[in-house]
């Protein structure tokens, strides 16, 4: 299971989401879960510098030319997508951003969705 995090260092809300991502990464450490950032900064050096400064423990791929963002139809940042082990999108923040009151609420929603999807994986494993 993976949380795709579309972000950029120039995006204030993206940077404010990083503590939530750290919490999620820590909570689900040791499970079949990973975060993968998709970064829209202008250059790789900025990405590396910011990842180091913010002590991000998960990888981010640089998408400075926007190819990945276009393929995912990303129109704003941040966008968070939870994909389960079967490749099914379990959560996409694009569809709920207008209904959220805060980034704290978004962080809580992501955490709940990851937890729910991991439980589904565990149940599926027990059946085999």
For each residue, the residues with C-beta under 8 A, 3 or more apart:
1: 32 33 34 82 83 84 85 114 117 118 121
2: 33 34 35 36 82 83
3: 21 24 33 34 35 36 80 81 82 83 110 114
4: 36 37 38 72 79 80 81 82 83
5: 17 21 35 36 37 38 60 78 79 80
6: 37 38 40 69 72 74 77 78 79 80 81
7: 11 14 15 17 37 38 39 40 60 77 78
8: 11 14 39 40 41 77
9: 14 15 39 41 46 47 50
10: 41
11: 7 8 14 15 40 77 78
12: 15 16
13: 16 17 77 78 103
14: 7 8 9 11 17 18 77 78
15: 7 9 11 12 18 54
16: 12 13 19 103
17: 5 7 13 14 20 21 78 80 103 106 107
18: 14 15 21 22 54 56
19: 16 22 23 107
20: 17 23 24 103 104 106 107 110 111
21: 3 5 17 18 24 25 35 56 58 107
22: 18 19 25 26 55 56 57
23: 19 20 26 27 107 111
24: 3 20 21 27 28 35 107 110 111 114
25: 21 22 28 29 35 57 58
26: 22 23 29
27: 23 24 111
28: 24 25 31 33 114 115 118
29: 25 26
30:
31: 28 118
32: 1 85 118 121
33: 1 2 3 28 114 118
34: 1 2 3 58
35: 2 3 5 21 24 25 58
36: 2 3 4 5 58 59 60 61
37: 4 5 6 7 51 56 58 59 60 61
38: 4 5 6 7 60 61 63 68 69 72
39: 7 8 9 47 60 61 62 63 64
40: 6 7 8 11 63 64 66 69 77
41: 8 9 10 44 46 47 50 62 64
42: 46 64
43: 46 47 62 64
44: 41 47 48 62 64
45: 48 49
46: 9 41 42 43 49 50
47: 9 39 41 43 44 50 51 60 62
48: 44 45 51 52
49: 45 46 52 53
50: 9 41 46 47 53 54 56
51: 37 47 48 54 56 60
52: 48 49 55
53: 49 50
54: 15 18 50 51
55: 22 52
56: 18 21 22 37 50 51 60
57: 22 25
58: 21 25 34 35 36 37
59: 36 37
60: 5 7 36 37 38 39 47 51 56
61: 36 37 38 39 68
62: 39 41 43 44 47
63: 38 39 40 66 67 68 69
64: 39 40 41 42 43 44
65:
66: 40 63 69 70
67: 63 70 71
68: 38 61 63 71 72
69: 6 38 40 63 66 72 74
70: 66 67 73 74
71: 67 68
72: 4 6 38 68 69 79 81
73: 70 94
74: 6 69 70 77 79 94
75: 94
76: 79 97
77: 6 7 8 11 13 14 40 74
78: 5 6 7 11 13 14 17 93
79: 4 5 6 72 74 76 92 93 94
80: 3 4 5 6 17 91 92 93 106 110
81: 3 4 6 72 89 91 92 93
82: 1 2 3 4 89 90 91 92 110 113 114 117
83: 1 2 3 4 87 88 89 90
84: 1 87 88 90 117 120 121
85: 1 32 121
86:
87: 83 84
88: 83 84
89: 81 82 83 92
90: 82 83 84 113 116 117
91: 80 81 82 109 110 113 117
92: 79 80 81 82 89 95
93: 78 79 80 81 96 97 106 109 110
94: 73 74 75 79 97
95: 92
96: 93 99 100 106 109
97: 76 93 94 100 106
98:
99: 96
100: 96 97 103 105 106 109
101: 105
102: 105 106
103: 13 16 17 20 100 106 107
104: 20 107 108
105: 100 101 102 108 109
106: 17 20 80 93 96 97 100 102 103 109 110
107: 17 19 20 21 23 24 103 104 110 111
108: 104 105 111 112
109: 91 93 96 100 105 106 112 113
110: 3 20 24 80 82 91 93 106 107 113 114
111: 20 23 24 27 107 108 114 115
112: 108 109 115 116
113: 82 90 91 109 110 116 117
114: 1 3 24 28 33 82 110 111 117 118
115: 28 111 112 118 119
116: 90 112 113 119 120
117: 1 82 84 90 91 113 114 120 121
118: 1 28 31 32 33 114 115 121 122
119: 115 116 122 123
120: 84 116 117 123 124
121: 1 32 84 85 117 118 124 125
122: 118 119 125 126
123: 119 120 126 127
124: 120 121 127 128
125: 121 122 128
126: 122 123
127: 123 124
128: 124 125
